[in-house]
Amino acid sequence: MTSTTTGGFRSVLRLPAFRQLWLSQLFALTAQSGIHFVQLILIERLTGSSVQIGLMIAAFSLPPVIFSFLAGAVVDRVPKKWIIVIANLLRGTLALSYLLLLQVLDGTALVISVYLITFLGSSVGAFFNPAVMSKIPLVVGEDRLMVANSLFNVTIAGSQFLGLIMLAPAAVKLGGLGVGFALMGSFYYLAFFFALFLPRDRTRHVQGVTAASGWQRMRSEFAEGWRFVVSHPAVRLAILQLVLIATLIMILAMIAPGFSARVLGLSPEDAVIVFAPAGLGMLVAIAFLGRWGGRFPQAWLQAAMLMVTAVSFGVLAYVSRDYGSLRIPIFDIYPQRLFPLTSMVAITALFMGFGLYSVNTIAQTVVQRRTPAALRGRVFTVQFMLANLIGLIPLFIAAISADILGIPSMIRGIAFACFGVGILTIIHAYRTRTVARRNSPAPPT
């Protein structure tokens, strides 16, 4: 990070209104990431089923799609401050409701309650996020908007690391599920507290904006973005890669607790041995792409990163092969393998995170460069819809495969899928280079 950027961050953090908004977002996003980890562990303990964890992920992924049209209309009509305040209060209350549910419910009733709370919390979040992004220019002005957005993007990554990799696993490990839910609920209440000090913004009444008109606009923009994606091979391939990565991240979150508990024989919360190195790999990818990414042809670098991802999943399947044949946790049979096997899993996860983040970043860059500015929002809407709707199909196929065939066999299938997309990327890169050579002017004789 340059001193200029750091100085820019300080310049917006000196603004009291922005500082309150930033702190509210920091605590809210940390709670959001952390509570998902605790929910994953709870479902794994209750069911030991990848399909059930997949349902929990679907309960989180669907509301932003379902309510996106309504959220836009509401944010345009209701003061953004109070959307942020109420959203944090509601999500904090939902998080703390687990403390009661864990005492009075068990079995199927508790599982259904987890799905319901997850769906409700994600539905509230569908209104929170656009309200925050709409509030930023109101508190910083146009001149500092880029710096403010950059800080918020850094905060998103940092909050995921804090919630998913550090705070929630530590809370569950040291105090149990109740402590994990209580900590994340308190973070939501801190976000609520800081949002209370935001300045008021005037209600903006937008004539003719309703849920129905929002839905019609979303359908129209999706269709326009879809036509552009289908007619441009490079963008089409990049969107496929983005949907693949989004799906793989959902699958990784789904299998990590089961891999820790069912395959290795550790506790579900020890899934951090997968999450933490993968997060570190993403940080390494940020440094790598920033320093050396521009030195390589994008298409060939993308293919290489897909192969790194494929090999990582393949190695993860290989090191867990004993469970695939015996269906007994590996450390129950071979306790002496604890250190070498967990070390190998951690190293593999690091390369996996490196490959996943690199593929995602390069694909986003391709879409941004190949898409006219006026169509970028529509094209990324297509990617968002495909990832959250179509991506659920391979998620559940992977979940069913994990429960029937075993997690190692399912991971092996993911490796082949990544390898296949890598081959498509290589073919596209080769064809693009061939066409470029044919179209280049002949050297003078």
N, C-alpha and C positions, 0 to 999 in steps of 0.2 A: 504494500500500500504506500502510495507516494505521500510526501508531506503535504502536497496540495490537496489531495483527497482528504487526508486527516484534518487539515485546517478547514476544509469545507464542511466536514461532519461537525466540527466544533461550532461553526458559524450557525448551523441550523439548530443544534442542541442548546445554544444560548437563548433561543426563542422559547419562552415559557409554555406557550400553547403547543408547539411542536414537541417539546420535551414530554409533556403530559401524554400526548398522543403516542409518541414512540414508546414510552414506558408501558402504557396500556397494551400496545401491540406486543411488546416483548413478553410480558407476563401471560397474555392470552395465548400466543402461539406456543410458548413453552408448555403451558397447561394442555393445549390441544395435542401436541406431540406426545407428551408424557402420559396423558390419560389413555391414548390409544395403545401404548405399550402395556399398561396395566390391564386394559380390557382384553388384549391378546393373551396375556398370561392367565387371566381368569377363565376365558373360554377354553384354553388348553387344559387347565386343571379340571374343569367341569366335564369336558367331553373327550379330550384326547383325539379330536377329529379335525382334520384340515378343512373339510367341507364346512363345518360349523364356523371356523375362523374366517373362511371365505365369505360366509353370509354376513359376518360382522363387518368385514371390509366393504362389502356391497352396501350395507346399511349406512356406512359413512360416505361412500362414493356417489350414491344416487341423488341425495338431496340437492347438491349444488347444480346438478343438471335439471332436476325437476323444478326447482324454484328460481332458477337464474332469471327467467323472464319477469317473474313477479318481483324479485329483489330489485331489479333495475328501476321498475316503476315506483316502488316504495321509497328507495333512496332519493329519487327525484322529488318526492312529495313530502317526506317527513324529515324534520331536522336530524342531520347525521349524528350529532352528539348523542341524542337520546336513543338512536338505534344502537350505537356502540355501548352506551351505558347499560341498556336493558339486555342486550345480547350477552354481555359479560356476567351480569347478575343471574340470568337464566341458566347459563352454562355452568356457573359456579354452584348453583343450587342443584342442578342435575348431577354434577360430579359428587357432591356431598350426599346425595340421595342413596348412593351405593352403600354408605355406612349403615343405613337402616336396612336396605335390601339384603346385605350380607348376613344380617342377624335374623331376619324373618323368613327368607326364602332360600330354597336350595333346588338342585336338580333342574328340571325342564323350566320351571317357573322363573328361576334366576336367569337362565340362558335367554329366555324370551325377553325378560326385563332388560338385559344388556343390549339386545338388538334394538329395543324400543328407545332406550336412553341414547344410544349411539345415533339412531336416526333423528331423534329430536334435537340433539346437540349439533349435529351436522346441518340440520335445517336452519337452526338459528345462525350458525356460521355462514350460511349462504347469504345472509343479510349483513353480517358483520364485516366481511372482507370488502365488498364494494363500498360500504359506508366509510371505512377507513381510507381507502384509496381516493374516494371523492373528497374527503376532509383534508387531505394533505395540501392541495393547492390553496385551500382557504386559509391555512395557518402559516404557510411559508411564502406564498406569492409565486409568480411565474419565474422570477430570476433564480430562486434557489430550488426549483422543483426537481431538477436533475440530481442534485446532491441529496435531496431528501429521499427521492426514490431509490438511489443507490444505497443509502443507509438502511432503508426498509428491506431491500433485497438481502443485504448482509445480515440483517436481523432475522430474516426468515431462516437462513441457513444456520445461524447461531442458535436460534431457539429450538430447532430440530435436534441439534447436537446436545443442548442442555437437557431438553425434556426426554428425548428418546434414548439417549446413550448414557447420560450421567445421572440426572436426578431421579427419574422414575425407577430405573433398575436398582439404584442404591436404596431408595425408600422401600421398595418391595423386599429386597434382600435383607434389610436391617429390621424392618417393622411389619412386613406383611402387606397384603393387598389393601387393607383398610387405611394404613398410613399412606400408601401410594395415592389412593383416591382423595384422602384428606389434604395432602400436599398440593395436588393439582387443583382441587377445589379452592384452596386458599389463594393460589396464583390467579385464578379467575376473579376472585373477590378483590385482589390487589389491582387487577386490570380495571375492574369496576370503579375502584376508589380513584385511580388516576384519571379515568375518563370523566368523572364528576367535575373536574376542574377545567375541562375544555371550554373554550368560549362558545357561546350560542351562535348558531348560524340560522339565518332566516329561512323559513320554509319556502321552497321553490315549487309553486303550483304549475305543473306542466299541462297545458290544455291538450286533451285528447289522448293522454297517456294512460292506458289501462292495462290490466293483466292480459286481456285478449289482444290488444294492439301490440303489446310486448311480445306475445307468443308469435303473432303474425310476422313481426319484424325479425325475430330470431329464426324463424323458418326460412324467410326470404334470404337473410344473410348467410345461413348455412348452405342453402342451395347454390348461391352465387360462389361461395368459397369452395364448395364441392366441385363445381364445374371447372374452376381454375386448377384445383389439385389434380383432377383426372386428366386434364389436357396438358399437363407439364410433368414429364417423367421424373426430372430431378426433384421437384417438389413432392411428387407422389411417393418417391422412394424415401425422402427425408421424413415425411409424415408417417410412413410405415415404421421407420426406425424410432420415431418419437413414441408412437403407440406401443411398440415392442418394449421400449425401456420403461414406460409407465406401467405396463403390465408386469414386467419382470420385478419391478420394485414392489408392486402389490403382492406378487407371489412370494418374494423374499420375506416380506413382513408376515405373510401367512404361514410359511414353513419354519421360520426361525425358532419359535417356541417349541414346535414339535420336533425339530431337528435336535434341539438341545435335550429335550426330555425323552422322546421315544427312541431316537437314533443313538445318541451318545450316552444317555443315562444320567444326565445332570438335571438340575431344576429348570423349569420353563423360563424363569427370569435370567438364567445364565445364557439366554439367547443374545445377551450383550456381546458375547465373544464373536458373534457374526455381525451385529449392528455396528459396534465400535470400530473394528478394523475397516469395515466398508465405508464408514464415515471418514476415517482417516485417508482412505484411498481417494475419496472425492476431493479432499483438500489437496492431496498431491496432484490430482488431475488439474485443479484450478491453477496451481503453480506451473505445471508442465505446459498447459495450453497457453497460458499467458506469456511464457518465456520462449517456448519453442514451437508452439502449434502452427504459427504462420510460416514456418520453414518447410512444411511438407504439403504436397497436394492434398486438398481436403478429402477427395473421394478415396484415395489410397490410405490416408490416415484413418478415415472412418472404417474402412474394411479391416485394417489392422486392429482397431479398438474392438470391433465386433468379434474378431477372432480371440482377442485377449479375454473378452467376456465369455465366449463359448468354452475356451480352455479352462477358465476358472470354475464354471459350473461342472465341466467334465471332471476336474480334479476333485471337487467336493463330492461328486457321486462316487468316485473311485475310493476316496479315503473312508467312505461310509459303507463300502461294499459288504462288509461282514454282517451288518444289520440286514441288508437286502436279502441275504441267504438264510439267516437264522431267525430274524424277526425278534431278536432279544437285544436290549441296549448293549452297545459295545463294551462299555466300562463295567457292566455286570459280569461279563465273561473275561475281559482282559483289562483289569484295573491298572496294570502296569503301563498301559498305553495312554494314560491320562495326559501327561505333559506333551509327548510328541504329537499326539493326534489333535489336541486343542491348539497347539502351535501351528500345525499344518492348516487347520481350519481358519485360524486367524490370518495367516499369510494369504491363503486363497481368497478370503473375504476382502482383504486389502486390494488385491488385483481386481477383484470383481467390482468393487466400488470405483476404482480407477477407470475401468473399462466402461461401466454404465454411465458415469458422469461425462466421460469424454464423448461417447456416442451421442448422448443427449445434447451436449453443448454444440457439437459440430453440426448435428441435424438442425437445431434451431437456427444456427448461423446460415445454413443453406436456404432454409425457408425464408429468412429475413432478406437475404441477398437476392433471391430469385423471384420474390413476390413484390409487386408494386405497393407502395406505402398505403394506398387507399384500400387495398385488399388484405393487408396483413391481419387485421383484427378478425376478418371473416375466415381466413385460412387457419388461424390458430383456434378459432371456435370449432372448426371441423376437427382439428386434432384433439381438442378438449372433449368433444362429444364422443369421438371414436374411442379415446382412451378410457372414458368413464362408462360407456355403454358397451361397445363392442369388446373392449378389454375385459369385461366381466366374463365373457364366454370362455376364453382360455384360462382365466382365473379358476373357474369352477371345474373345467376339464382337468387342470393341474391338481385341484383339491381332491377330486374323485380319484384320480390316478394315485395321489399320495396315500389315500386311505386304502385303496384296493391293492395296488402294486408295491406300495412302500415309497417313502420319500426319496431314497437314492435313485430308484428307477425313474421317478418323475423328474428329478434334477437332471438325469441323463437326457431325457426328452427335451428339456429346456436347452441343454448344450447343443443338441442337433438343430433346434429351431434357430438359435443364434448363429450357428454355422451356416444354415441355409440363407439367412438374410445377409450374412457376410459374403457369401458367394454371389448373391444378386447384386450387392454393392460393387464387387470386383468386376462383374460382367458390365454393369453400367459404366464404371470408370473406364474400362477398356474400350467400350463403344464410343464414349464421349471423346476419348483421346484419338481414336481412329477417325471419327468425323472431323475433328479439329484439324488433323493432319491433311485430310482430303480437301478441306476448305481453305487451307492456308495457301497464300500465293506462292507460285513456283519461284525458285531463286533465279535471278537473271543469268542468262548464258553469255 
